[in-house]
Amino acid sequence: MKFSIKAEKLQPAQAGALLYICLDSHPCSTHSDNETAALLCGALEEGQVFAETKTVAEGRLKAVAVVRMKDAARTTLAKAAAEAAQWAQNQESVAVCLAPFSAKEAAAVAEVFATAFGNAAYRFGRYKQDAKPAKLQEAVFFHPRAAKAAGDTLKAADALVYGMSLCRDLGNAAPNECTPEFLADTAKAEAEKLGARAKVLEKDYIKENMGAFWSVAKGSKQKPYLIELSYFGAADKKAAPTVLVGKGITFDSGGISLKPGLNMDEMKFDMCGAATVIGTFCAAVKLKLPINLIAIVPTCENMPSGGANKPGDVVKSMKGLTIEVLNTDAEGRLILCDALTYAEQFNPKAVIDVATLTGACIIALGHDVSGVMGNDQKLVDSLLAASRSADDKAWQLPLFDTYKDQLKSNFADLPNIGSPGAGTITAGTFLSYFTEAYPWAHLDIAGTAWKSGKDKGATGRPVPLLLEYLRNVK
């Protein structure tokens, strides 16, 4: 989709379809010409927050809709934008009037609405013969004084939509297509296309150096890969980077601890942590953020075979800690722990891992909120602030030392699962043993990365949260 801003007053002749956005306190006639004002006031007479189509003589304006909001809070904007975006899907282009707002307010409104338009226009029709592209192709925003500010926020919206769409494309791809090799090739191609660097380490390196990662990967015929993407946009190219780590299990059968067959097809989404990291990284590079950024993605399948992990196996991690595998379906933490150890070499400013790690997170927080925990409260607070700003909900869970009492093994330094209770937290506690060298936070996105049912598909979350966080990195 194309987004643009024009520093002028909107005239009806310029618009195929018009969307007028205002607050309850804004009189429509003050910010529009007589013809448009008559249309808007007519729509508002219906008493609807979001008014339906209005026809204009001579076809100069095919449709008009009004969004009236009580305030310009982010949650209010997001809800109104989602409703407006559904209406806009019936148009090829839409002109958006922001005149009632100040320049600063208009920029914020434009970003939220452009993002909603772009996400609503997303289609995944790769495997359908009759797939059709979205009808809506362009949104033009109008404000007499907000061209520069809104232009910057529209660039941010464009980058965010791109990153979310990439994340969703990877998540929605069938697992026979989106193999570890496909994920590595796509990440490398997308990063290099934007001018970033990419390095892909293969089976021999993983087998020799990353025993926990290899223990999961060796059960599949598909080769494992460790993807490393790097971008140096800060003035000081040697400044400590932010590192994103994403779980890339392209299909999770559970291994020998086989999952139930019902809904197992959704385990293709178990690489949504990796998809999020790749999408966020590419969005940040597209936006040319002034930061140094590294993305690390361990990727493989978790399959049952004669070579797969068995409950009771003991494996040695890259850090040197031994791990007793009590459940082969707790494989994400086994590949992540070695990737988190690998991250130490970059002397990072902060490390954030993203993973569809535990079903327990869904029990705790449902499908609308991601779980956050970490060893650095300042980092966690920054992520929570970004979640509020981006309206990409997250909630902190504790990592008290007492949870370590649930991670005891008679035969190894650690088991890969804890004793019953607090499953999301004990998974985070397990990872904390491998993150003592730097500030670290963990995002469990098991409930938010995809939807089931009639709307089944990857959501692109939490790319908005992470990109908002990176935009504020100093």
Protein Blocks (a to p, Z undefined) as FASTA:
>chain_A
ZZddddddddfklpmbdcddddfklcfklmccfklmmmmmmmmmnopabdcddddehhla
mbdcddddfblcfklmmmmmmmmmmmmmmpfbdcddfklpcfklmmmmmmmmmmmmmmmm
pccfklgmkbccdfblbdcdddfklmmmmmmmmmmmmmmmmmmmmmmmmmmpcfklmgfk
lmmmmmmmmmmmnopacddddfklmmmmmmmlmmmmmmpmbdcddddddddfbfblmbcc
ddddddfbfbdghpjmlcdfehklmmmmmmmmmmmmmmmmmmmmmnopabdddddddddd
ddddfkbccehiacddfkopacddfbfklmmlmmmmmmmmmmmmnopabdcddddfbfkl
mmmnojmbccdddfbfklmmmmmmmmmmnopacddddddfklmmmmccfkbmbdcbdcee
jklmmmmmmmmmmmmmbccddddfklmmpcehjlgccehiaklmmmmmmmmpZZ
